[in-house]
Amino acid sequence: MTLPAQAQSVGPHRKVMAFRPGLADRALRRIARYGKKPILAAIPSQKVLRLLFALAARLGGQITPGSRVDIEADGSRLITPPGLGPDAPVLLYLHGGGFTIGSPATHAGMASHIARAAGLRVYLPRYPLAPEAPFPAAPEACLAVYRRLVAEDTPPVALAGDSAGGNLALVTALAARVEGLPLPRALALLGPVVDQSADIAARVAAAPQEHLIPAAWAARIVTSYAAGHDLTDPRLSPIFADLSALPPTLIQTAEGEVLSEDAERLAAALPQATHQIWPGLHHVWHLTAGRAPAASLACAEVGAFLKGYLSATERPTP
């Protein structure tokens, strides 16, 4: 049985969720550790991994029933939860996948659950992937999407992303601040990649509770994506950026995953952040929202957090 999530505060930013994974959650963690993790380590072709990810996503999260899904020519998706109209505010969600795999389609399910809980429409744009389009193609594309939404008079009221998408969401918010664009009222970052300068392979190997990310894949994606750029560039590793004047931020990670330590550093550096740590789960377990209790519950937490800031009369000033 999955117990309801409650938070136990163990510091100014860190909250360990009083949560016990259910049978389905534990089964998915084992699939991640003994199925997906070896595949990511063994297959060097990102094109093959993209195909496998797309196939796995069909068995993953479910789009919330009654949602309207508008698909653009490039595969970008605008999802409108039931009960919302075409003028409802927009959440901009940037999918993860190590900058090399994933798409709006693979993350539509989890994003729709977050959007419904927040009372928002959600827009998932397609952005270029490495190695075909290395850094800075992805952050430039995401910023262009943000600019377009602002120009269309639908500035995102919230900005979110998971893993590599969490990196891109944070980098996009920082770029919007520099350009003087309206900032979102809140951010949500799920297992975000915030420091690519460290020896990621050694860190993964030293994290026994890292159930999904293998050291070999982590090293390959840094090489493919960064393409020789300085890994301390804040657009690659936003932990090195000026993080002042950013909106309230919720960060979620699985307990013991390799990115959890960096998430704690990020939470401490942000002006207003909460880092929720969920025990007994794997990196971005949210992908199975609608099928697994832990994923649905975590997405509901994210949505509730975002919704709490939608009544704000003013946006954060750049």
N, C-alpha and C positions, 0 to 999 in steps of 0.2 A: 504494500500500500504506500502511495506517495503522500507524505505529510505536507500540510500547507507550509509555505515559506514564511518564516519570521526572521528578523534580523537581530543578531547579537553584536552590538557595537564593541569593537576591541581597539578603537583608536579614533582620531578625529575624522578620518576619511574611510576607514576600513570597516566593513560590516560582513561578518560571516553569517550566511543564511542558515537558520535552524531548519534544515531541510534534509529529508532522507529519501534517496531515489527509490522509486518503485521497481517492480520486476521489469517492465518495459524499458525503463531508463537504464537499468543495469545491463540489460541485453544489448541495447544500442551502444553502450560504452564498450562492451566486449567486441562488438562488431567493428567499432572504430579501432580498437587496439590490435585485434588479431586479424582483421580483414583489410580495412582501409589503410592503416599505417604501413603494413608491408608493401601494399600496392604502390603507395606514394614513394616509398624508398626504392622500389625495384624498377619502376618504369620511368626512363629519362625523358620520354616524349611528352611535352605538355599538350600536344594535340590529342594524343591518346587519352591522357588524363582528363581533358575537357569532355571527351565523349563519355568516359566512364562516370564522370561527375553528373553529366546531364542525365544519363540513364538512372543513376542512383537517386537523383532528385525526384524522379517520378514516383519513387517509393517513399519519399521523405515527407516534407510538410505539405499540408493541404491548404489551399486558398479558402478563406472563410466563406461558408455558404452564403449565397445571395450577393456576393461581391460582383461588381462590374469590372471587367479587365479589358482595357483598350491597349492593343499592341501596335506599336509604330513600326515603320518599315525596317528599322535596324534592330528590332527586337526589344527596344525599351518598352516599359510597361507603366501604365497609369491605372492603379487599382482604387476603386471607389467602394468602400464598405457599404452594406445595406443601410438605408436610412439617411445617407448623405447625398447631397446634390452636387452639381458641377461647380458650384462656387465655394465648396468647403475648402478650408485651408489645406496646405500641402506639406507633407513630410517628404523630404528628399532622402532616399535610402541608397547607399552605395554598397554593392555586394562585395563579399570577400572571395578568397581563392588564391591567396599568395601572389597577387598581381599577374597570375599566369593562367588561371582557370576560373570557372564560374561565369555566371551571366544573370541578367534580370530574371530569366526563367527559373534558374536553380534556387533563387532566393525569394521568389514571389510569395510562396506559402508563408514563411515566417514574417515577411514584411507586411502581409495582409493582416496577420494576427496583431502585430504591433499597431498598425493603423486603426484597426477596429477598436482596440482598447483605448487608443488616444482620441478617437473621434476625428480622424484625419483621412484625407485621401493620401495615397503614397505613390511617389514617382520613382521608378527604378531605371536609371539610364544605362545604356550600354557604353562602356568606355574601352579604349584599346588595351590589349593585353601584351605582356612580354612573353617570349623574347622577340616577337615580330615588331612590337612597338614598346621599346624600353622607356624608362624614365627620361624626360619628364612628360611623356605623352599622356599618361593617365591623369595626373593632377591638373594638367592644362585642360584636358577634356572635361573633367569634373567642374572646374571653375567656369568653363564656358557654359555648361548646363546651368550652373547657379546664376550666372549673369543673365541667361536667357529667361529663366523663370522670373527674375526680378523685372526684366524689361517687359514681360508679358503681364505684369501686375499680379503675379502670383508668387511673391517671394516666399521661400520655405520658412514656415514658422518653427520647424524642427529639422534637424539634420542628424542622420544616424548611419551606422555602418558596422560591419563585423570584420575582424581580422585585418586583411589588407584594406577592406572597405572602411574600417574604423580609422586606419591611417589616413585614407583619402578624405574622409569626412572631417577629421581634425585639420588636415592641411587646407582643405577648401574653406573652412571657417576662418583660418588664419589669413588666407589670401583675400577673403571677402572683407575682413577687418582692415587690411592694408589698403584696399581699393575704396574703402568708405561705403561699401554696400550694406544694406540692412542685414543685420545678423539674425540668425534664428534665435528663438526664445530659449531653446534648450538643445543639448546634444546628448546622444546615446551612443556609446562605443562598446561593442561586444567583443571581448578578446582582441583589443586593437594592437596592431604592430606599431610601436612608437620609437624603437631604437634598433636600427639595423647595423649599428657600428660595432656591436659586440661580436664575439665569436659564437654565432648562433648555433652552430653544429655542436660545439662543446657544451653549451647551455642545455640544449635539448637532450644530449646524452646524459647529462647530470640531473635530469628531472624525471624521476621514476614514475611520477603520476601524470606524465605527458602521454595521453592515450591516443593521440591522433597524429601529431606532427613528427615525422622522422628527421633525424639529423641530416641525412643525405638530401632530402627534398628541400629542407630549409636552406641549406648551403646553395643548392642549385637555383632557387628562386631569387636569392639575394644577388647572385652573379648575373642572372638573366635580366632582372629588373633594373638594378643599379647601373649596369653596363659601364663600370669604371668611374662613376661619379663619386665624389667625396661622401662617404656614408654618414658623416656628421652634418650634412646639408639638412636644414630643418624641414625641407620638403620631402626628404627621405626618412629622416628620424626626427619627428616633431617634438620629441622630448627636449631637444636643444633649441627650440623656438622660444620667443617671448610669448608666454601663455597668458598674459594679463588681459583683462577686459573681455574674456570669452564668457559665453552663457553658462548657466548651471549645467552640470554634466553628470550623467549616470554612466558608470563603467561596470560591466559584468564580466567575470572570468570564472573558469572552473578552478577549484582548489588544486594547487599543485601543478597546473599547466605552466609551460615555460614562459608564457607571456604575462602571467599574473604578477610577477615581481615588478616588471616594467609598468604595469597598470597601476600599481601602488605608488610608484615614483611619479607617474603622471597625475594621479589624484592629489598627491601632496603639492604638486606644482601649479595646479589649476586654482583659480580664485574661489570656485565653489563646486565641489565634486564629491560624489559618493561612490565608493568602490565596493560592490557586492561580490562576495566570494561564495560560490555554490559548490558544496562538497559532493564527491562521488560522481562527477560528470566529466565530459570531455570538451575539448575546444569547440566552441560554437555549436553546442547541443541544440540550440534554438531551431536548427534547420528542420527538425521533425515536429514543429508546432502543428497541432491538430491531430497528431497520431500518438505522441508521447507526453505524459503529464508534465515532466520537468520543463520541456520545451514550451509548452503552452503556458505554463505558469510564469516562466521567465519573460516571455513576450508580453504577457499581461502586466508584469511589473514595469517593463519598459514603457508600455503604453500609458499606464497610470502616471508614471513619472512625467512623461511629456505633457499629458493632459493637464497636470497640475500647474503648468506654466502658460497654458494657452489663454488664460483669462488676464494675463498681464496687459496693462494698457499701453506699455511702451516696450520697445525692443531694446536690447543692450546696445549702447552706443559704441561705434568702432573707435 
